[in-house]
Amino acid sequence: MSKTILLGKTKAEIQEIVSQHKLPKFTATQILDWIYQKRVKSIEEMTNLSKKARSILAEDYEVGFKKPVKVSNSDDGTKKYLYQNESGNYIEAAYIPEKNRNTLCVSSQVGCKMACEFCMTGRQKFNGNLSSGEIVNQILSLPEFTELTNIVYMGMGEPLDNIDEVLKSLEIITSDWGLGWSPKRVNVSTIGVIPAMKRFIEESKCHLAISIHSPFDEERKTFMPVQNKYKITDIVEELKKHDWSGQRRLSFEYIVFDDFNHSIAHAKELSKLLHGLKCRVNLIRFHKIPDSRLKSTSDININAFKSLLENKGIITTIRASRGEDINAACGMLSTTAFGS
């Protein structure tokens, strides 16, 4: 019979395990420290636990760290790591080093239900949610972990479609008993699953990024099926109910498609839609995927659209394209070649 994985357990869950086995209460603090601070790979390495405690725990539990099974290296320094999860499927995480920051883009699901037209993960269909342990494993098992400065939930899957496990992973990342990171170092992306988005805003202090790509409800519906259930106008209306005046950042991700969504009318409607929100818009180059009607556009068009938005008073940035040569750039992650 397989053992229960400790990696991904919260403080309350570890305390419950300790209580069930009638171990001293302080054992929970020791276990959390060994897993999330010292990153040990086995219970036997938890040397300040008594031999009896280690023996009891080892019967039913294991730490559960898994190393990546493959790494792909981009010419620009980006690395894509392939992991196999507990169900035998595969997911990818992208490590993006820069001059002043090093970011890990983590996955939250195997595949995705949302079927956005511009995304290879969506074409893969949905093969299951990742557990909090499988999410945190991408971080803690990263060879460059000690150099990591930021985490973005922008890999495979829709994070807020897996809200319970994502919130658990965020609790582990940002709690003193876990990794102890500031929530300002973590950004979670969503296409706008409104009920889960409300929970995220209320239960986490991490940054939020909304994948918008068009300010027009009817146009967005043509390439993002989620729009049939959660309209972008309703998503923004919900966002305006919350306070974004502090250090928590709200951003909108906007992939620019050639001759499609970068007109003066789009800039005007986007300005109208976001009026009153403290936010920024990140423009993203479309990374072409096979058999897609959507096309990449020129730097000239992207910069022109940036100017249109800035003239409307919107803080606008252009995200640098990274890892395209290893299919690690935005919208390109997929593990269909590995059987999932």
Helices and strands as residue ranges (DSSP letters): E 4-5, H 11-20, H 26-32, I 33-37, G 43-45, H 51-60, E 61-62, E 70-73, E 79-84, E 90-97, E 102-105, E 109-111, H 120-123, E 126-129, H 132-140, G 145-147, E 150-153, G 159-162, H 163-174, G 183-185, E 186-190, H 194-203, E 207-211, H 217-221, G 225-228, H 232-239, E 250-256, H 264-274, E 280-285, H 299-311, E 315-318, G 324-326, G 336-338
